[in-house]
Amino acid sequence: ALDPIRSGRSHVEWLRWQRRGRRLPSLEKARLTREQTGRTLQEHLAIRRVAEARRLLMTGDLPLRDIAAAAGFADQSHLGLVFRRLTGMTPRRFRAVGGA
């Protein structure tokens, strides 16, 4: 079985391993994420979720609540808070200016 901690596997390989139904303890996830990305697990997830939200905002006209759910946010308000913190603009504004 794949052991990402002992084998020195990359973060991407660890994510694939986790998707196959195996779980790492929370502290190990946090440590592995910090080693592989230089960010906390929370920061890493926020960046990935905002990237997915940006992609969805640029590729269609889904309602913001659907984009929030698809990108892994708790709700539309959570999307707006994190999106604005990381990009400097609201999702609605980002969509209006064409993803600039």
Secondary structure by P-SEA (a helix, b strand, c coil): ccccccccccaaaaaaaaaacccccaaaaaaaaaaaccccaaaaaaaaaaaaaaaaaacccccaaaaaaaaccccaaaaaaaaaaaccccaaaaaaaccc
